[in-house]
C-alpha cells in the first residue's frame, strides 16, 4: 500500500489521542520454535496497520502536545554481520527515505530519547494486555517502565484506538482481501476436484499450502483444518493425521493471507464427490441457513440478530429432521440447539483472521453493522458419532459453510461468492476428474 495510507492512519490515531500524551507501539518479536530456530516472522498487526513496516526490533512513538504532534520511528540499525544471517535491513537512513515520519532513530536510542520525552507528558498509551500478562509491555525497557510506574502518568490502552479504526475497511484493504480470496478459491476448487478416498488429511493440507504459495500468498491465515468424518465435530481440529474414508464428508476450513490480509473460508465436501441423502439433508439445512443470514445483512443490523436468525433456522430444521424434539421457541430458550450449533455466527476479519475490532461501544451497547465492515458468516451443525440421541443416519456428520461478507450501504457483498458451495457445484467439480 502507498505510504500515504499509513500516514493518514497515524494522523487519525493522533486525532483520537488525548493532549499531553505519548503512544508506544512495538513491532512483533521473533518467536523461538526450538533452540536457536524461529518461526517465520509476522509483524504485529497494529504496528503494521500504522506503519507498513515489516522488520522486527522497531518502535513507533506518537506524541501529542497541547498544540503540536510528532511521529518517531525507531528501527534496528544496519549491521553487516547480522544481515549476513537474517537479510538486509533498511536502517535509519533507508527508513527515513521510505516512511513519511518526522524522525527516524535507531532502536538503541529509544530508552534515552523516551526518558527525555516522558516528563512533559501526562498520559501514555500502551498495550496493557500484552501476551506476557504484564501491566506494561514487556518490550518496554526496564528504565522506561520504572519511570512510568513511579510517575503520575495515566495509563491508557492503545488498542482501544487501533481496534476501532480497523473496523471499517478502506477500498485498498477490501481489494487485498479479495486477492486473498481469489487465491483461496483456486485452492478449494483444486481440492474439490481431486480423487480423495484413501488420502491422509495432511495431504490435502499440503495441497492448500502449495496452492497458496504458488499463487503469491506467503502463508495461510490460520492453521488449515482438514477434518474427515467425525473429526469435523471437533471445531478446531488441526491434527490432520487420519485417512479420508469413502462415504464420509470432509470439513475444510482454509484461507490464505495476502500482504497481511486474511481470508477465511469453510466448505464441507464428500470424500467421493457425492453426498448421501442424509449428508445432503444436513448440508442443505446449513446452506439455506447461511444464505438466509447473509441476505439479512445491511447497515444497522445487529450481529446478535443474525445469531438468533441462524439458531431459529437450524433449530426448525433439526426438529423437522428428528434431531431435536419439541417446540422451537422452547428449545432455543433452553439452549438445546447449542448442543449441535455451539459457536457464533461469525466474526470480524481483516489483518487478523479474527480481527479484534469492538462488538460493543464504550457503554457496553452492541454496535450495529456499518458499511466497510467485513465479517464471516459460518453456521454449522455438529453431530457426533457417539451421540446416541441422534438418529443413526446423521451420526458422525459435521457441516460448516463459511463466507466472507462486506457490509455496503445497499446491503452486502459476498466477497467469496465465487467459491463453489451448492451440492450441484461441488459434485460437478469432482465429476471433472
C-alpha positions as CSV (number, residue, x, y, z in Angstrom):
1,X,0.0,0.0,0.0
2,X,1.0,3.6,-0.5
3,X,2.9,5.2,2.4
4,X,0.3,8.0,2.4
5,X,-2.3,5.4,3.6
6,X,-0.2,4.7,6.7
7,X,0.5,8.4,7.2
8,X,-3.3,9.1,7.2
9,X,-3.9,6.3,9.7
10,X,-1.3,7.8,12.1
11,X,-2.9,11.2,11.7
12,X,-6.3,9.7,12.5
13,X,-4.8,8.0,15.5
14,X,-3.2,11.2,16.8
15,X,-6.6,13.0,16.5
16,X,-8.1,10.4,18.9
17,X,-5.2,10.7,21.4
18,X,-5.7,13.0,24.4
19,X,-3.4,16.1,24.6
20,X,-0.1,15.8,26.5
21,X,0.2,12.1,25.8
22,X,2.6,9.6,24.1
23,X,1.7,6.4,22.4
24,X,4.1,3.5,22.2
25,X,3.6,0.7,19.7
26,X,6.1,-2.1,19.3
27,X,6.9,-4.5,16.5
28,X,6.4,-8.2,17.0
29,X,9.3,-10.1,18.4
30,X,10.9,-13.2,16.9
31,X,9.3,-16.4,18.2
32,X,11.5,-19.3,19.0
33,X,10.4,-22.6,17.5
34,X,13.1,-24.8,19.1
35,X,16.6,-23.9,20.5
36,X,18.1,-21.4,18.0
37,X,15.5,-21.6,15.3
38,X,12.5,-19.3,14.9
39,X,9.0,-19.4,13.4
40,X,8.6,-17.4,10.2
41,X,8.3,-13.7,11.3
42,X,5.0,-11.9,11.1
43,X,4.6,-8.3,12.0
44,X,2.4,-7.2,14.9
45,X,-1.0,-6.3,13.3
46,X,-1.5,-2.9,14.9
47,X,2.1,-1.9,14.3
48,X,1.8,-2.8,10.6
49,X,-1.6,-1.1,10.3
50,X,0.0,2.2,11.4
51,X,3.4,1.9,9.7
52,X,3.6,-0.7,6.9
53,X,7.0,-1.6,8.4
54,X,7.7,-5.4,8.4
55,X,11.0,-5.6,10.3
56,X,11.4,-6.5,14.0
57,X,13.0,-4.6,16.8
58,X,11.1,-1.4,15.9
59,X,9.0,1.0,17.9
60,X,6.5,3.7,16.8
61,X,6.2,6.7,19.1
62,X,3.4,9.2,18.6
63,X,3.5,12.4,20.6
64,X,0.6,14.8,21.1
65,X,1.2,18.1,22.9
66,X,-1.2,21.0,23.5
67,X,-0.8,22.3,20.0
68,X,1.5,20.0,18.1
69,X,2.1,16.4,17.2
70,X,5.1,14.3,16.2
71,X,5.9,10.9,14.9
72,X,9.1,9.0,15.7
73,X,10.0,5.6,14.2
74,X,12.8,3.6,15.9
75,X,14.4,0.9,13.7
76,X,17.2,-1.6,14.0
77,X,20.5,-0.2,12.8
78,X,22.4,-1.5,9.8
79,X,24.6,-4.4,10.8
80,X,26.5,-6.3,8.0
81,X,27.4,-9.3,10.2
82,X,23.8,-9.7,11.3
83,X,22.4,-9.1,7.9
84,X,24.6,-11.9,6.6
85,X,22.4,-14.3,8.5
86,X,19.0,-12.7,8.6
87,X,18.8,-10.5,5.5
88,X,19.1,-6.8,4.6
89,X,17.6,-4.1,6.8
90,X,16.6,-0.6,5.9
91,X,18.3,1.0,8.8
92,X,17.5,4.6,10.0
93,X,18.6,6.2,6.7
94,X,16.6,3.8,4.5
95,X,13.5,4.0,6.7
96,X,13.6,7.8,6.6
97,X,13.6,7.7,2.8
98,X,10.7,5.2,2.7
99,X,8.4,6.3,5.5
100,X,6.8,9.7,6.0
101,X,7.5,10.2,9.7
102,X,9.1,13.3,11.4
103,X,12.1,11.5,12.8
104,X,13.8,8.1,12.4
105,X,16.2,6.8,15.0
106,X,18.0,3.5,15.7
107,X,16.3,1.3,18.3
108,X,19.2,1.5,20.7
109,X,18.4,5.2,21.2
110,X,14.8,4.5,22.3
111,X,15.2,4.4,26.1
112,X,17.4,7.5,26.3
113,X,15.2,9.5,24.0
114,X,12.0,8.5,25.6
115,X,13.2,9.4,29.1
116,X,13.5,13.0,27.8
117,X,10.0,12.9,26.3
118,X,8.0,11.4,29.2
119,X,8.4,14.1,31.8
120,X,6.4,16.5,29.7
121,X,3.5,14.1,29.2
122,X,0.6,13.3,31.4
123,X,-0.6,10.1,29.7
124,X,0.9,7.1,27.9
125,X,-0.8,4.7,25.6
126,X,0.5,1.1,25.8
127,X,-0.7,-2.4,25.2
128,X,-1.9,-3.0,28.7
129,X,-2.8,-6.6,28.0
130,X,0.2,-8.0,26.2
131,X,0.7,-11.7,25.9
132,X,3.1,-11.6,28.8
133,X,0.3,-10.5,31.0
134,X,2.3,-7.7,32.5
135,X,0.9,-4.2,33.1
136,X,3.5,-2.6,30.9
137,X,4.5,-4.0,27.6
138,X,7.4,-6.4,28.1
139,X,9.4,-4.9,25.2
140,X,9.4,-1.5,27.0
141,X,12.9,-1.1,28.6
142,X,13.1,-1.5,32.3
143,X,14.2,2.1,32.8
144,X,11.2,3.4,30.9
145,X,8.9,1.0,32.9
146,X,10.3,2.2,36.2
147,X,9.8,5.8,35.2
148,X,6.2,5.3,34.2
149,X,5.4,3.3,37.3
150,X,6.9,6.0,39.6
151,X,5.4,8.9,37.8
152,X,1.8,10.0,37.9
153,X,1.2,9.3,34.2
154,X,-2.1,7.8,33.4
155,X,-2.0,4.5,31.5
156,X,-4.4,4.1,28.5
157,X,-4.9,1.0,26.4
158,X,-3.5,1.7,22.9
159,X,-5.6,-0.9,21.2
160,X,-8.9,0.8,22.1
161,X,-8.0,3.3,19.3
162,X,-6.4,0.9,16.8
163,X,-9.1,-1.7,17.0
164,X,-11.9,0.8,16.4
165,X,-10.0,2.2,13.5
166,X,-9.6,-1.2,11.9
167,X,-13.3,-2.0,12.0
168,X,-14.0,-0.1,8.8
169,X,-12.1,-1.3,5.8
170,X,-10.9,1.0,3.1
171,X,-11.2,0.2,-0.7
172,X,-7.5,-0.7,-0.7
173,X,-7.9,-3.2,2.2
174,X,-11.0,-4.7,0.5
175,X,-9.0,-5.3,-2.7
176,X,-6.3,-7.1,-0.7
177,X,-9.0,-9.3,1.0
178,X,-10.4,-10.0,-2.5
179,X,-7.0,-11.0,-3.7
180,X,-6.5,-13.4,-0.8
181,X,-9.9,-14.9,-1.6
182,X,-9.1,-15.3,-5.3
183,X,-6.1,-17.4,-4.2
184,X,-8.1,-19.3,-1.6
185,X,-10.8,-20.1,-4.3
186,X,-8.2,-21.7,-6.5
187,X,-7.1,-23.9,-3.7
188,X,-10.6,-25.0,-2.6
189,X,-11.6,-25.8,-6.2
190,X,-8.4,-27.8,-6.7
191,X,-9.2,-30.0,-3.7
192,X,-12.9,-30.3,-4.6
193,X,-11.9,-31.7,-8.0
194,X,-9.4,-34.3,-6.6
195,X,-9.9,-38.0,-6.0
196,X,-9.5,-38.1,-2.2
197,X,-10.5,-41.5,-1.0
198,X,-7.6,-43.2,0.9
199,X,-5.6,-40.0,1.2
200,X,-4.4,-38.6,4.5
201,X,-5.9,-35.4,5.7
202,X,-2.4,-33.8,5.8
203,X,-2.0,-34.5,2.1
204,X,-4.9,-32.1,1.4
205,X,-3.4,-29.6,3.8
206,X,-0.3,-29.8,1.7
207,X,-2.3,-29.0,-1.5
208,X,-3.7,-25.9,0.1
209,X,-0.3,-24.7,1.3
210,X,1.2,-25.3,-2.2
211,X,-1.7,-23.5,-4.0
212,X,-1.4,-20.6,-1.6
213,X,2.3,-20.1,-2.1
214,X,2.2,-20.9,-5.9
215,X,-0.3,-18.0,-6.3
216,X,1.6,-15.4,-4.3
217,X,0.3,-15.8,-0.8
218,X,3.2,-16.2,1.6
219,X,1.3,-18.2,4.2
220,X,-2.1,-19.4,5.4
221,X,-4.1,-17.1,7.6
222,X,-4.5,-19.8,10.2
223,X,-3.7,-23.5,10.6
224,X,-5.8,-25.3,8.0
225,X,-8.5,-27.7,9.2
226,X,-8.9,-30.9,7.2
227,X,-11.4,-32.9,9.2
228,X,-12.7,-36.1,7.7
229,X,-15.8,-37.8,9.1
230,X,-16.3,-37.4,12.8
231,X,-13.2,-35.3,13.1
232,X,-15.3,-32.4,11.9
233,X,-17.2,-32.5,15.2
234,X,-14.0,-31.1,16.8
235,X,-14.4,-27.4,16.0
236,X,-10.7,-26.6,15.8
237,X,-9.4,-29.9,14.7
238,X,-5.8,-29.4,13.3
239,X,-4.2,-32.8,13.7
240,X,-5.0,-33.5,10.0
241,X,-3.5,-37.0,10.5
242,X,-6.1,-39.6,9.6
243,X,-7.2,-41.3,6.4
244,X,-10.1,-39.9,4.4
245,X,-12.7,-42.6,4.1
246,X,-15.1,-43.4,1.3
247,X,-18.7,-42.2,2.1
248,X,-17.6,-39.6,4.6
249,X,-17.6,-35.8,4.5
250,X,-14.6,-33.6,4.9
251,X,-15.0,-30.3,6.7
252,X,-12.3,-28.0,5.4
253,X,-11.6,-24.6,7.0
254,X,-8.8,-23.0,4.9
255,X,-7.8,-19.5,3.9
256,X,-4.6,-17.7,2.9
257,X,-3.1,-14.4,3.9
258,X,-2.1,-12.0,1.2
259,X,0.0,-8.9,2.1
260,X,-1.1,-9.3,5.7
261,X,-4.8,-9.5,4.9
262,X,-6.7,-12.7,5.7
263,X,-9.4,-14.9,4.0
264,X,-11.4,-17.4,6.0
265,X,-13.4,-20.0,4.1
266,X,-15.1,-23.3,5.2
267,X,-16.5,-25.8,2.8
268,X,-17.8,-29.3,3.5
269,X,-17.4,-31.8,0.7
270,X,-17.8,-35.5,0.2
271,X,-14.7,-37.7,0.0
272,X,-16.1,-39.5,-3.0
273,X,-17.7,-36.4,-4.6
274,X,-21.3,-37.5,-4.0
275,X,-23.4,-36.5,-1.0
276,X,-25.5,-39.3,0.6
277,X,-29.1,-38.4,1.3
278,X,-28.5,-38.0,5.0
279,X,-25.5,-35.8,4.3
280,X,-27.4,-33.7,1.8
281,X,-30.2,-33.1,4.3
282,X,-27.8,-31.7,6.9
283,X,-25.8,-29.8,4.3
284,X,-28.9,-28.2,2.7
285,X,-30.1,-27.1,6.1
286,X,-26.8,-25.4,6.9
287,X,-26.6,-23.9,3.4
288,X,-30.1,-22.4,3.5
289,X,-29.4,-21.0,6.9
290,X,-26.3,-19.4,5.7
291,X,-28.0,-17.9,2.7
292,X,-30.8,-16.6,4.8
293,X,-28.5,-14.9,7.3
294,X,-26.3,-13.3,4.5
295,X,-29.4,-11.9,2.8
296,X,-30.3,-10.1,6.1
297,X,-27.0,-8.2,6.3
298,X,-27.2,-4.5,5.9
299,X,-26.3,-1.3,7.8
300,X,-27.9,-1.1,11.2
301,X,-28.4,-4.8,11.7
302,X,-27.1,-6.3,15.0
303,X,-24.8,-9.3,15.0
304,X,-26.9,-10.8,17.8
305,X,-30.0,-10.7,15.5
306,X,-28.1,-12.6,12.8
307,X,-27.1,-15.1,15.5
308,X,-30.7,-15.6,16.6
309,X,-31.8,-15.9,12.9
310,X,-29.3,-18.7,12.5
311,X,-30.3,-20.5,15.7
312,X,-34.0,-20.4,14.7
313,X,-33.4,-21.6,11.2
314,X,-31.2,-24.5,12.3
315,X,-33.5,-25.4,15.2
316,X,-36.5,-25.5,12.9
317,X,-34.6,-27.8,10.6
318,X,-33.4,-30.1,13.3
319,X,-36.9,-30.5,14.6
320,X,-38.1,-31.3,11.1
321,X,-35.3,-33.9,10.7
322,X,-36.0,-35.5,14.1
323,X,-32.7,-34.4,15.6
324,X,-34.4,-32.3,18.2
325,X,-38.0,-32.8,19.6
326,X,-40.2,-30.1,20.9
327,X,-41.3,-26.5,20.4
328,X,-38.6,-24.4,18.6
329,X,-39.0,-21.4,20.8
330,X,-38.8,-23.5,24.0
331,X,-35.8,-25.4,22.6
332,X,-34.0,-22.2,21.9
333,X,-35.0,-20.7,25.3
334,X,-33.5,-23.7,27.0
335,X,-30.5,-23.6,24.6
336,X,-31.0,-27.2,23.5
337,X,-30.0,-26.2,19.9
338,X,-26.5,-25.2,21.2
339,X,-25.7,-28.8,21.7
340,X,-25.3,-29.1,17.9
341,X,-24.6,-25.4,17.0
342,X,-22.3,-24.2,19.8
343,X,-20.5,-21.3,18.2
344,X,-21.2,-17.7,17.0
345,X,-22.5,-16.9,13.5
346,X,-19.3,-15.1,12.6
347,X,-16.5,-12.6,13.4
348,X,-14.7,-9.6,12.1
349,X,-12.0,-10.2,9.6
350,X,-9.1,-8.2,8.2
351,X,-5.4,-8.0,9.0
352,X,-6.2,-10.7,11.6
353,X,-8.4,-13.6,10.6
354,X,-10.3,-12.8,13.8
355,X,-9.9,-9.0,13.7
356,X,-10.1,-7.8,17.3
357,X,-12.5,-4.9,16.4
358,X,-15.1,-4.0,19.0
359,X,-18.5,-5.6,19.1
360,X,-19.8,-3.1,21.7
361,X,-19.3,0.7,22.4
362,X,-17.8,2.2,25.5
363,X,-21.1,1.9,27.3
364,X,-21.4,-1.8,26.5
365,X,-24.1,-1.3,23.9
366,X,-23.8,-3.6,20.8
367,X,-22.5,-1.8,17.7
368,X,-24.7,-2.2,14.6
369,X,-23.2,-3.2,11.3
370,X,-21.7,-0.3,9.2
371,X,-20.6,-0.1,5.6
372,X,-17.0,-1.1,5.3
373,X,-17.1,-3.9,7.9
374,X,-16.0,-7.3,6.8
375,X,-17.3,-10.3,8.7
376,X,-17.6,-14.1,8.3
377,X,-20.9,-15.9,8.3
378,X,-20.5,-19.5,9.3
379,X,-23.4,-21.6,10.5
380,X,-22.7,-25.2,11.3
381,X,-24.2,-28.4,12.6
382,X,-22.0,-30.9,14.5
383,X,-23.5,-34.4,15.1
384,X,-21.0,-36.6,17.0
385,X,-20.7,-40.3,16.1
386,X,-21.1,-41.3,19.7
387,X,-24.3,-39.3,20.3
388,X,-26.9,-42.0,20.9
389,X,-29.7,-39.4,21.0
390,X,-29.2,-38.7,17.3
391,X,-30.9,-40.6,14.5
392,X,-28.4,-43.3,13.4
393,X,-28.1,-41.9,9.8
394,X,-26.9,-38.5,11.0
395,X,-24.3,-39.6,13.5
396,X,-20.7,-38.6,12.5
397,X,-21.8,-35.8,10.2
398,X,-20.3,-32.3,10.6
399,X,-21.1,-29.5,8.3
400,X,-19.9,-25.9,8.4
401,X,-20.2,-23.4,5.5
402,X,-18.4,-20.1,5.8
403,X,-18.2,-17.0,3.6
404,X,-16.6,-13.5,3.9
405,X,-19.1,-10.7,3.7
406,X,-18.6,-7.0,3.2
407,X,-21.3,-4.7,4.6
408,X,-22.1,-2.0,2.0
409,X,-24.7,0.8,2.0
410,X,-27.0,-1.1,-0.3
411,X,-26.8,-4.2,1.9
412,X,-23.9,-6.6,1.5
413,X,-21.3,-8.1,-1.0
414,X,-20.3,-11.7,-0.6
415,X,-16.6,-11.4,-1.3
416,X,-16.3,-15.2,-1.6
417,X,-19.3,-15.9,-3.8
418,X,-17.1,-17.4,-6.5
419,X,-16.2,-20.4,-4.3
420,X,-18.4,-23.3,-5.1
421,X,-20.8,-24.3,-2.3
422,X,-24.1,-25.7,-3.6
423,X,-24.4,-29.5,-3.8
424,X,-24.6,-29.4,-7.6
425,X,-21.5,-27.1,-7.9
426,X,-19.4,-29.3,-5.6
427,X,-20.4,-32.6,-7.3
428,X,-19.9,-31.1,-10.7
429,X,-16.3,-30.0,-9.9
430,X,-15.5,-33.5,-8.7
431,X,-17.0,-35.1,-11.8
432,X,-14.3,-33.4,-14.0
433,X,-11.6,-35.7,-12.7
